Each structure stands twice: as C-alpha cells, then as structure tokens.
Amino acid sequence: MTERLVTFEQDGAIGIVTLRRPEKFNALDIPMLRALEAALDEADLAEGVRVVLIRGEGKGFCAGGDVEAWGAMSAADFQVQWVRYGHRVFDRLARLRQPTIAVLSGHALGGGLELAAACDFRVAETQVKLGFPETSIGVVPGWSGTQRAVRRFGAQAVRRMAIGGEIFPAADALALGIVDRVVETGQALENAKVWGEKIAERGPLATEAAKLMIGIAEGEESAAATEALASGFIALTGDLKAGVSAFKGKRKPAFSRS
C-alpha cells in the first residue's frame, strides 16, 4: 500500500513527486513519510531529471502531520518515531541534488508548510493559505518550522504564524517571501513545469553546485556539502584517475596535478 501513497514519475527533465492521500488532504503519517523518502531516493537517482516538483493529489497540498497518527504516541515514540524521522525525510528533500519546486494547489499548513519550506521554490495558487497553527492544539512546529523556515522566510514571518496564529493568503505570503510565485487556481502545476524546464536548460552541474553553495551559506548543510563539492572537483581531475589506476595495478601513482 505504501508504494502508492507517494509516487515518482519522470516527464523529460522534470521529476514529479506526488502525495496521494487526497481523502486526508495528504496529511502525513509514518507510512506516508516512508513512501516520500523512497520517492525522493528514486528522484535523486533518476537519470536525466534536473528539477523535481513536489505536489499533492486532490484539493490539498499537504495538511501537515496527521493528528490521529501521532496523538496517541508515547513521549518517547513521538520524539523518535515522529519528530526525528520526519526531520530525516524533510532533510532528504532539502538536500536533494536537483532544484525543487513545491506546487501549492491547496493549503500548506503546519507540516505541509514545513514540507514546502524544504523545497527551493514555491508556486502557490491564489486560493491557497499558509501557516503554522500547531500552538492552537498545544504543540509546536516539529519538522523545522522554527529552524529552516526561519532561515528561509525570516523570523518575524514565522513568529506571526507560529506564535501569532496568522494564516496568510497566497498574496500576503508572496509579499513576505514565503512563496515565490502566485498564479490563478488550477495553474500551479503547469507554471511549475514551465519554470522547471527553464531551470533544466541551465548547466546541470553548475546548478547543483550553486544549490550546494547556497545551502552552505544558508546553514542548510556545511560539512556534507563542502565534502561533496570538493569530491566532485577531485573526481574531474587526472590525479583521481592516476590514483585509481595505480591502485588497480598495485603500483605507486604518478600524480600530475592536472
């Protein structure tokens, strides 16, 4: 069943990850998180995919964490199985090698907004509302709504949502930098595809490197991204080829700094 909860499909250079739990407005539970993680792995490895879109089936993008899924958990299970695992999956999305676009054709609330925040860009339809309503039921944002969202949207916008309880319509979210584009109802997916195709025309290695460098500056990742950039550079040099060849031939390598 989990393989159908989140699916990945490829359309040329565009990969599309779709949350498929429309009867719950794509609310996330553990099976959904597992399926999302698997779909992201598939997207990361897909040959020729240069941009990945994240969308929800039906009327909602993502209603956040399913209260019925975590409400009965013990404190220990809530911390480890829910919060920490959710962080792992959302971090996987944020660190996907390709640029990502959240397609907001429905509301993005709580964990749904945290999911959108893990993407590089967000396209919202005019009717969409965004916010962090968690404190209204006595909890706090747990999947980096007070961390990544602050880095990407600014502390005051997050204060207004998480503490002040404000729910922003798409137009206000655009003015605050929470979303990057607002389009008419029914146009988000097509707009995101066109945007994604333009991004895909750019140099893929340069685009991926730029994403990593921006992530380092933003604090999204540092050690792993730094090593990825350095390793990618080394992999293109003659020294790596000389070293591997020497290892296979059981001889001393002749490095040339080329």
Beta strands, then each sheet from edge to edge (+ up, - down):
strand 1: 6-11
strand 2: 14-19
strand 3: 51-56
strand 4: 100-104
strand 5: 108-109
strand 6: 121-125
strand 7: 129-131
strand 8: 168-169
strand 9: 181-183
sheet 1: 1+ 2- 3- 4- 6- 9-
sheet 2: 5+ 7+ 8-
end
